[in-house]
Each structure stands twice: as C-alpha cells, then as structure tokens.
Amino acid sequence: MRTTPTNNNNPLGKVYLVGAGPGAVDLITVRGAKLLEQADIVFYDALVDPEMLALCPQAEKIEVGKRCGKLSSAQQFINKRLVDAAQKHQVIVRLKGGDPMLFGRADEEIQALKAAGIEVQVVPGITAALAGAASIQQSLTLRGVSRSVAFITLAQGTENVAPGQPISNPSADTLVYYMGRKDAARIAQQLIEQSPNQHSNTPVQILEAVSTARERLWISTLQELAAGKADQWFDSASPALIMIGEALRTSITLASDTAEEKIDECLQKAG
C-alpha cells in the first residue's frame, strides 16, 4: 500500500524539486528515489534517463524538458503546470537533471509556487562536474595548483541575452563549462587570448554522457580545442562537459603513462 505525505492544514499539494543526478540511474539520492516512489505526478527533464522513470510506475509522467535547438516547453508554461498540479495532487515531483539549483531555472519555479501559496522543497542531486571529476579520478582542486573552480554555461533564455553578448572570462583556476559544445572553439580561443590563468598548453578534458554506459572522453589542450579539433568528435545526441585547468594535468599524465606501459608490454611480448 502506497502512502503519501499530507498536510491537513493546506489542501494544496507539495512540490519537490528533485535532482536526478548526472545521468546514471543509481546516482539519484535515496531521498529523491523515495519521493519518486510516492509521487502522484512527475514532471521530468529531457535529459533524465528513461530507466529512472521506472522508479515511479504509479505516477503520471509528463516530459517538460528543454533541448537546445528543439521544440520544448516554455518556462512559464512549466511553472503553470506545477501550480495546477498542486491543486489536484498531494505529491508532485519536478525531476531535474543534475542538481536543481545549478543551471536548472529552479528559482523561477520556486517563486511561482510560493506566489501561489504552494509548499516546495528542494532535494539536491549530484551535478555533472562532480560526477565528471569522479569519472576521470581527478579532483577539480589541487593543492598548490588550483584553489578555485567555476561552473559556467553560455546557454541562456533568449529573453535574457542581448545579441552579440560576449563570453565573460571567469578567473577561477579550474573551469567547467556546461552546454558549451557549439561554443567550444570560441571559448578556448578567448581563454588563450584573455585569461591570465589559462594558456595554449592548458589541459582540457571533455566528457560526454557522464556516468552512463555511453560516456566518452576527449583529452587534449586549449590550443587543440581552439583549432576545432573536438568539433568532429562531439556526439550531438549526448550532453557534453568541458573541463579546463592545470589540476587536470595529473590525470592526463597518468593516462599517458598507462598507454606507454601497455605499448612497452606489447613490444616485449612481440620480442
């Protein structure tokens, strides 16, 4: 028998903004998974793995995700649907990729819900940058090398961006760009030209489909990225994460050493 939390003093339902994590189904938090099991209705992003929806077979499931260059739900429409759902259901889950509070437009949904007198709770999730660092087994900070990290996206709603708006230059030691695929070469060029912390030989690692079975890794330098060398590598169907900084050099060195060891081993066997 399924039970759902209720509020006897408020006939309206409660909305939970739940982080789905970076992609892998088993990286959602225990709290998030339990809420999916209790949900009456789930509004989910386009990047949420369909297998994760198996955690809420009892719920009505509605896709409201956004994909760059594709038909998607307007944010105001999503806000209204959440408010409307709280008039009919007790447990409403808004399932967002990664963490709801990072590049997820959670503020707009929270404000719309509060304005309607609807209780809302945020359940954090693992953001892609941290899952990416775990995947390559390299910290984004490194003693004596990197004491700061910036998470950046160039993607903005068209209502908030002026035509020809330039890319700002973050001053952090390690930079992680979300949704930067189409601007990858331009990002690298501008960093080489203008950033005091980055140069042409700065390590770059690009991860696609982080934490999933489809995960792919591209390792190079800012100079190679600026030259467009990653453009043909990208898979347009998968989200990409661009990580830049000296802290990543350790993992690149280790990867290179491992490759050389395998080559030496093969030569010895052949000999």
BALO-963353 format. One line per 3 residues: their letters; for each residue x, y, z of N, C-alpha, C, CB. Coordinates in steps of 0.2 Angstrom, whole numbers. Glycine has a CB too. Example, Ala and Ser with C-alpha at 12.3 -4.5 7.8 and 13.67 -1.06 7.14 Angstrom:
2
AS) 66/-28/39/62/-22/39/66/-16/39/57/-22/45; 64/-11/35/68/-5/36/64/0/39/70/-3/29
end
This chain:
271
MRT) 4/-6/0/0/0/0/4/6/0/-5/0/6; 3/11/-4/7/17/-5/4/22/-1/8/19/-12; 8/26/3/6/31/7/10/38/5/7/30/15
TPT) 6/43/5/9/50/3/9/55/9/6/52/-3; 14/59/10/13/64/15/8/69/13/20/68/16; 4/71/18/-1/76/18/-1/81/23/-8/72/18
NNN) -4/87/21/-4/92/26/-11/94/27/0/99/23; -14/93/33/-21/94/34/-23/101/35/-22/90/41; -18/105/36/-19/112/36/-19/116/29/-14/116/41
NPL) -17/112/24/-17/115/17/-19/110/12/-9/117/16; -25/112/9/-27/107/4/-23/106/-2/-34/109/2; -18/111/-3/-14/111/-9/-8/105/-8/-11/117/-10
GKV) -6/102/-14/-1/98/-13/6/101/-12/-1/94/-20; 11/97/-12/18/99/-10/22/97/-16/21/97/-4; 26/102/-19/30/101/-25/38/100/-22/30/107/-30
YLV) 41/95/-25/48/93/-23/52/94/-30/48/86/-21; 57/98/-29/62/99/-35/67/94/-33/64/106/-36; 68/89/-37/72/83/-36/78/83/-41/68/77/-36
GAG) 84/83/-39/90/82/-43/90/75/-45/96/84/-40; 90/73/-52/91/66/-54/98/64/-54/88/66/-61; 103/69/-54/110/67/-54/112/67/-61/111/60/-51
PGA) 119/65/-62/122/66/-69/120/62/-74/129/66/-68; 116/57/-73/114/53/-79/112/45/-76/119/52/-84; 117/42/-73/116/35/-71/110/35/-66/123/33/-67
VDL) 106/30/-67/100/29/-63/102/29/-55/96/24/-65; 107/25/-54/108/23/-47/112/29/-43/112/17/-46; 113/35/-47/116/40/-43/111/46/-41/121/44/-48
ITV) 105/44/-42/100/48/-38/100/47/-31/93/47/-41; 99/52/-27/99/51/-19/94/47/-17/99/58/-16; 95/44/-11/90/39/-8/83/43/-7/92/36/-1
RGA) 84/50/-5/78/54/-4/74/55/-10/80/60/0; 78/56/-15/75/58/-22/71/51/-24/80/60/-27; 74/46/-24/71/39/-26/65/38/-22/76/33/-25
KLL) 65/39/-15/59/38/-11/53/42/-13/61/39/-4; 55/49/-15/50/53/-17/47/51/-24/52/60/-18; 51/49/-28/48/46/-34/43/40/-33/54/44/-39
EQA) 45/36/-28/40/30/-27/34/33/-24/44/26/-22; 33/39/-21/27/42/-18/24/46/-22/29/45/-11; 27/48/-28/24/54/-32/17/52/-35/29/56/-37
DIV) 13/57/-35/7/56/-39/8/58/-46/1/61/-36; 12/63/-47/14/65/-54/21/68/-54/9/71/-56; 24/66/-60/31/68/-61/32/72/-67/36/62/-61
FYD) 35/78/-67/37/82/-72/44/81/-73/35/90/-72; 47/79/-79/54/77/-79/57/80/-85/55/69/-80; 64/81/-84/68/85/-90/69/80/-95/74/87/-87
ALV) 71/82/-101/73/78/-107/79/74/-106/74/83/-113; 84/76/-101/90/73/-100/89/67/-95/95/77/-98; 84/66/-92/83/61/-87/82/54/-90/76/62/-83
DPE) 86/50/-88/86/43/-91/79/40/-90/92/39/-87; 77/37/-96/70/34/-95/70/28/-90/68/31/-102; 75/25/-89/75/20/-84/74/22/-77/82/16/-84
MLA) 75/29/-76/74/32/-69/66/32/-68/77/39/-68; 63/33/-73/55/33/-73/52/27/-70/52/36/-79; 56/21/-71/54/15/-68/53/15/-60/58/9/-70
LCP) 56/20/-57/56/21/-50/49/24/-48/61/26/-47; 45/26/-53/38/29/-51/33/26/-56/39/37/-51; 32/20/-56/27/17/-60/20/19/-59/27/9/-60
QAE) 19/21/-52/12/23/-50/10/30/-53/11/22/-43; 15/34/-55/14/41/-56/12/43/-63/20/45/-54; 9/48/-64/8/51/-71/14/54/-72/2/56/-71
KIE) 17/53/-78/23/56/-80/23/61/-86/28/50/-82; 25/67/-86/25/72/-91/32/75/-92/20/77/-89; 34/74/-98/40/77/-100/40/85/-102/43/74/-107
VGK) 44/88/-98/44/96/-99/51/98/-100/41/99/-93; 55/94/-103/62/96/-104/64/101/-109/66/90/-105; 70/103/-109/72/108/-114/78/105/-118/74/115/-111
RCG) 78/106/-124/84/104/-128/86/109/-133/83/97/-132; 92/111/-133/94/117/-137/93/115/-145/102/118/-137; 89/120/-148/88/119/-155/82/115/-156/93/117/-159
KLS) 78/112/-151/72/108/-152/66/111/-149/74/101/-149; 60/109/-151/54/111/-148/54/109/-141/48/108/-152; 52/114/-136/52/112/-129/47/117/-125/59/113/-126
SAQ) 46/115/-119/41/118/-115/44/125/-113/39/114/-109; 40/130/-114/42/137/-111/42/137/-103/37/142/-114; 46/140/-100/47/140/-93/41/142/-90/53/144/-91
QFI) 37/148/-92/31/150/-89/26/145/-89/29/156/-92; 26/141/-95/21/135/-95/22/130/-90/21/132/-102; 29/128/-89/31/123/-84/28/126/-77/38/122/-84
NKR) 30/132/-76/28/135/-69/20/134/-68/30/142/-69; 16/136/-73/9/135/-73/7/128/-71/6/138/-79; 10/123/-75/8/116/-74/10/114/-67/12/112/-79
LVD) 15/116/-64/17/114/-57/11/117/-52/24/116/-55; 10/123/-53/4/126/-49/-2/122/-50/4/133/-51; -4/121/-56/-10/117/-57/-10/110/-54/-12/117/-65
AAQ) -5/107/-55/-4/100/-52/-5/100/-45/3/97/-54; -3/105/-41/-4/106/-34/-11/107/-32/1/111/-31; -15/109/-36/-22/109/-35/-26/102/-35/-26/114/-40
KHQ) -22/97/-38/-26/91/-39/-22/85/-36/-26/89/-47; -16/86/-34/-12/80/-32/-8/82/-25/-6/78/-37; -6/78/-21/-3/79/-15/5/79/-16/-5/74/-10
VIV) 7/75/-20/15/74/-20/17/75/-28/17/67/-18; 20/81/-29/22/82/-36/29/83/-36/19/89/-38; 32/79/-40/40/79/-41/41/82/-48/42/72/-41
RLK) 46/87/-47/49/90/-53/56/88/-54/49/98/-53; 57/83/-58/63/79/-59/68/83/-63/62/72/-61; 74/85/-61/78/89/-65/85/86/-65/79/96/-62
GGD) 88/86/-71/95/83/-72/100/86/-68/97/83/-79; 105/83/-65/110/85/-61/107/88/-54/113/91/-65; 109/94/-53/106/97/-46/101/103/-48/112/100/-42
PML) 96/103/-45/90/108/-47/93/115/-46/84/107/-42; 98/117/-42/100/123/-41/105/126/-45/101/124/-33; 107/122/-50/113/124/-54/111/123/-62/119/119/-53
FGR) 110/129/-65/108/130/-72/101/126/-73/113/127/-76; 97/126/-68/90/122/-69/84/127/-69/90/117/-64; 85/133/-68/80/138/-68/75/136/-62/76/138/-74
ADE) 78/134/-57/74/132/-51/71/138/-47/78/128/-46; 75/144/-47/72/150/-44/65/152/-47/77/156/-45; 65/151/-54/58/154/-57/52/149/-55/59/154/-64
EIQ) 54/143/-54/48/138/-52/47/139/-45/51/131/-53; 52/140/-40/51/141/-33/47/147/-32/58/141/-30; 48/153/-35/45/159/-34/38/158/-37/48/165/-38
ALK) 36/155/-42/30/154/-45/25/150/-40/30/151/-52; 28/145/-37/25/141/-32/23/144/-26/29/134/-31; 28/148/-23/27/152/-17/22/157/-18/34/155/-15
AAG) 22/160/-24/17/165/-25/10/163/-25/19/169/-32; 9/156/-27/3/153/-27/1/150/-20/3/148/-32; 6/151/-15/4/148/-9/6/140/-8/-3/149/-7
IEV) 10/138/-13/11/131/-13/18/129/-10/11/128/-20; 18/124/-5/24/122/-2/29/119/-7/23/118/4; 35/120/-6/40/117/-11/46/116/-7/42/122/-16
QVV) 49/110/-9/56/108/-6/61/106/-11/54/102/-1; 67/107/-10/72/106/-15/76/100/-12/77/112/-16; 77/95/-17/81/89/-15/87/89/-19/77/82/-16
PGI) 93/90/-17/99/91/-21/101/84/-25/105/93/-17; 105/85/-30/107/80/-34/115/81/-36/103/79/-40; 118/76/-38/125/76/-40/125/80/-47/128/69/-40
TAA) 129/85/-47/130/89/-53/135/86/-58/131/96/-52; 134/87/-64/139/83/-69/146/85/-68/137/86/-76; 148/91/-66/155/92/-65/158/88/-59/156/100/-63
LAG) 155/87/-54/157/82/-49/157/75/-51/153/83/-42; 152/73/-55/152/66/-57/158/65/-63/145/64/-61; 159/71/-66/165/70/-71/172/70/-68/165/77/-76
AAS) 173/73/-62/179/73/-59/180/66/-56/179/78/-53; 174/63/-53/174/56/-51/176/51/-56/168/54/-48; 173/52/-62/175/48/-68/182/47/-70/170/50/-74
IQQ) 185/53/-71/192/54/-73/197/53/-67/193/60/-76; 194/52/-61/198/51/-55/203/57/-53/201/44/-55; 200/63/-54/205/69/-53/201/74/-50/208/71/-60
SLT) 203/77/-45/200/82/-41/200/89/-45/203/84/-34; 195/93/-45/195/99/-49/199/104/-45/188/102/-49; 201/103/-39/205/107/-35/212/103/-33/202/110/-28
LRG) 217/106/-33/224/103/-32/228/107/-28/227/101/-38; 231/105/-22/235/109/-18/241/112/-21/237/105/-12; 241/118/-21/247/122/-24/246/123/-31/253/118/-24
VSR) 240/121/-34/239/122/-41/232/125/-42/239/115/-45; 227/123/-39/220/125/-41/216/126/-34/216/120/-45; 214/132/-32/211/133/-26/204/136/-28/215/138/-22
SVA) 202/136/-34/195/139/-36/193/135/-42/196/146/-37; 186/134/-42/183/131/-48/177/135/-50/180/124/-46; 176/136/-56/170/140/-59/166/135/-63/172/146/-63
FIT) 159/135/-62/154/131/-66/151/137/-71/149/127/-62; 152/136/-77/149/141/-82/145/138/-87/155/144/-85; 140/142/-89/136/140/-95/135/146/-99/129/137/-93
LAQ) 135/145/-106/134/151/-110/126/151/-113/138/151/-117; 123/145/-111/116/144/-113/112/149/-109/114/137/-112; 107/153/-112/103/157/-108/96/158/-112/106/164/-107
GTE) 91/159/-108/85/160/-111/85/167/-116/79/161/-106; 82/166/-122/83/172/-126/80/178/-124/79/170/-133; 76/178/-118/73/184/-116/78/188/-111/67/182/-111
NVA) 84/184/-110/89/187/-105/95/189/-108/90/183/-99; 96/188/-115/103/189/-118/102/194/-124/105/182/-121; 107/198/-124/107/203/-129/111/201/-135/110/210/-127
PGQ) 109/202/-141/113/200/-147/120/202/-147/109/203/-154; 124/197/-149/131/198/-149/135/198/-142/133/204/-153; 131/196/-137/134/197/-130/140/193/-129/129/195/-125
PIS) 146/196/-127/152/192/-127/153/187/-121/158/197/-126; 157/182/-122/158/177/-117/162/181/-111/162/171/-120; 160/180/-105/164/183/-99/170/178/-98/159/184/-93
NPS) 175/181/-95/181/177/-93/181/175/-86/187/180/-96; 179/169/-84/180/168/-77/187/168/-75/177/161/-75; 189/170/-68/196/170/-66/198/164/-62/197/176/-62
ADT) 193/159/-61/195/153/-57/200/149/-60/189/149/-56; 204/145/-56/209/140/-58/207/135/-63/213/138/-52; 201/132/-61/198/126/-65/191/129/-67/198/120/-61
LVY) 190/128/-74/184/130/-77/180/124/-79/185/135/-83; 174/123/-78/169/118/-80/164/121/-84/167/113/-75; 163/120/-91/158/123/-95/152/118/-96/161/125/-102
YMG) 146/120/-94/140/115/-96/138/118/-102/135/116/-90; 135/113/-106/131/115/-113/136/120/-117/125/119/-111; 142/118/-118/147/123/-121/149/120/-128/153/124/-117
RKD) 146/115/-130/148/111/-136/148/116/-142/143/106/-138; 143/120/-144/144/124/-150/148/129/-150/137/126/-152; 150/131/-143/155/137/-142/162/135/-140/152/142/-137
AAR) 163/128/-141/169/125/-138/176/129/-141/170/118/-139; 176/129/-147/182/133/-150/183/140/-148/182/132/-158; 177/143/-148/177/150/-146/179/152/-139/170/154/-148
IAQ) 177/147/-135/178/148/-128/186/147/-127/175/142/-124; 189/142/-130/196/141/-130/200/147/-133/198/134/-134; 198/149/-138/202/155/-141/202/161/-137/198/157/-148
QLI) 196/162/-134/196/168/-130/200/167/-123/188/170/-128; 200/161/-120/203/160/-114/211/161/-116/202/153/-112; 213/158/-121/220/159/-123/222/166/-124/222/155/-130
EQS) 218/170/-127/219/177/-128/219/182/-122/215/180/-134; 214/180/-118/212/185/-112/213/183/-105/205/187/-113; 213/176/-104/213/174/-97/220/173/-94/210/167/-97
PNQ) 221/176/-88/228/176/-85/230/169/-82/229/181/-80; 225/165/-81/226/158/-78/226/153/-83/220/157/-74; 225/154/-90/225/149/-95/229/150/-100/218/147/-97
HSN) 232/145/-104/237/146/-109/236/141/-114/244/147/-107; 239/141/-120/238/136/-125/239/129/-123/242/138/-131; 243/128/-119/245/121/-117/241/119/-111/252/121/-115
TPV) 236/123/-108/232/121/-103/228/114/-104/227/127/-101; 228/110/-100/224/103/-101/217/104/-102/226/98/-96; 214/101/-106/207/101/-107/204/93/-107/205/104/-114
QIL) 199/92/-104/196/86/-104/188/87/-106/197/81/-98; 186/83/-111/178/84/-112/175/77/-111/177/86/-120; 170/77/-107/166/71/-106/159/72/-109/166/70/-98
EAV) 157/67/-112/150/66/-115/146/61/-111/150/65/-122; 140/62/-110/136/57/-106/139/54/-100/134/51/-111; 141/59/-96/144/57/-89/141/52/-85/146/64/-85
STA) 144/48/-83/142/42/-78/137/37/-81/138/46/-72; 136/37/-87/132/32/-91/136/27/-95/127/36/-95; 133/22/-97/137/17/-101/139/20/-108/132/11/-103
RER) 137/26/-110/138/29/-116/144/34/-115/132/33/-119; 147/35/-109/152/40/-108/158/40/-112/154/39/-100; 160/45/-115/166/46/-119/170/52/-117/164/47/-127
LWI) 177/51/-118/182/56/-115/186/58/-121/186/53/-109; 187/65/-121/192/68/-126/197/72/-122/188/73/-131; 203/70/-123/209/74/-119/214/77/-124/213/68/-115
STL) 215/84/-122/219/87/-126/221/94/-123/216/89/-133; 222/99/-126/224/106/-124/220/111/-126/232/107/-126; 220/117/-123/216/123/-126/218/124/-133/218/129/-121
QEL) 224/124/-135/226/125/-142/223/121/-147/234/125/-143; 222/114/-145/219/110/-150/211/111/-150/220/102/-147; 209/113/-144/201/114/-144/200/121/-148/199/115/-136
AAG) 204/126/-147/203/132/-151/204/131/-158/208/137/-149; 208/126/-160/208/124/-168/202/120/-170/215/120/-169; 198/118/-166/192/115/-168/193/107/-169/190/117/-175
KAD) 198/105/-165/199/98/-166/194/93/-162/206/96/-162; 190/96/-158/185/92/-155/178/92/-158/184/94/-147; 178/97/-163/171/98/-166/168/91/-170/172/103/-172
QWF) 173/87/-173/171/81/-176/170/76/-171/175/79/-181; 172/76/-165/172/71/-160/165/71/-157/178/72/-155; 163/77/-156/156/78/-152/151/73/-155/154/85/-152
DSA) 147/71/-151/141/67/-152/135/72/-151/140/60/-149; 131/74/-155/126/79/-154/120/76/-150/123/82/-161; 120/70/-149/114/67/-145/116/67/-138/113/60/-148
SPA) 122/68/-136/124/67/-129/126/74/-126/129/62/-128; 124/76/-119/127/82/-116/134/81/-115/123/83/-110; 138/87/-116/145/87/-115/147/92/-110/148/89/-122
LIM) 152/90/-106/155/94/-101/163/96/-103/155/90/-94; 164/102/-103/171/104/-105/175/106/-98/171/110/-110; 180/103/-97/184/104/-91/191/107/-92/184/98/-86
IGE) 193/112/-90/199/116/-92/203/118/-85/198/122/-96; 209/116/-85/214/119/-80/220/114/-78/209/119/-74; 224/117/-75/231/114/-73/230/108/-68/236/118/-70
ALR) 224/108/-64/223/102/-60/222/96/-64/217/104/-56; 220/96/-70/218/90/-74/224/87/-77/213/92/-79; 230/91/-76/236/88/-80/238/82/-76/242/93/-79
TSI) 237/81/-70/239/74/-67/236/68/-70/237/75/-59; 229/69/-71/226/63/-74/228/62/-81/218/64/-74; 230/67/-85/232/67/-92/239/63/-92/233/73/-95
TLA) 243/65/-87/250/62/-86/249/54/-85/254/65/-81; 245/53/-80/244/46/-78/241/42/-84/239/45/-72; 236/45/-88/233/41/-94/239/40/-99/228/45/-97
SDT) 243/45/-100/249/44/-105/254/39/-102/252/51/-106; 255/39/-96/260/34/-93/257/27/-94/261/35/-86; 250/26/-93/247/19/-94/248/17/-101/240/20/-91
AEE) 246/22/-106/247/20/-113/254/18/-115/245/26/-117; 259/21/-112/266/19/-114/268/13/-111/271/25/-111; 265/11/-105/266/5/-102/263/-1/-106/264/5/-94
KID) 257/0/-108/254/-5/-112/258/-6/-119/247/-3/-114; 260/-1/-122/264/-1/-128/271/-5/-127/266/6/-131; 274/-4/-121/280/-7/-119/279/-15/-118/284/-4/-113
ECL) 273/-16/-115/271/-23/-113/270/-27/-120/265/-23/-109; 267/-24/-125/266/-27/-131/272/-28/-135/261/-22/-135; 277/-23/-135/283/-24/-138/287/-30/-135/287/-18/-138
QKA) 287/-30/-128/291/-36/-125/288/-43/-127/290/-35/-118; 281/-43/-127/278/-49/-129/280/-51/-137/271/-49/-128; 280/-46/-141/281/-47/-148/289/-49/-149/280/-41/-152
G) 293/-47/-144/300/-48/-145/302/-55/-142/304/-43/-141
end
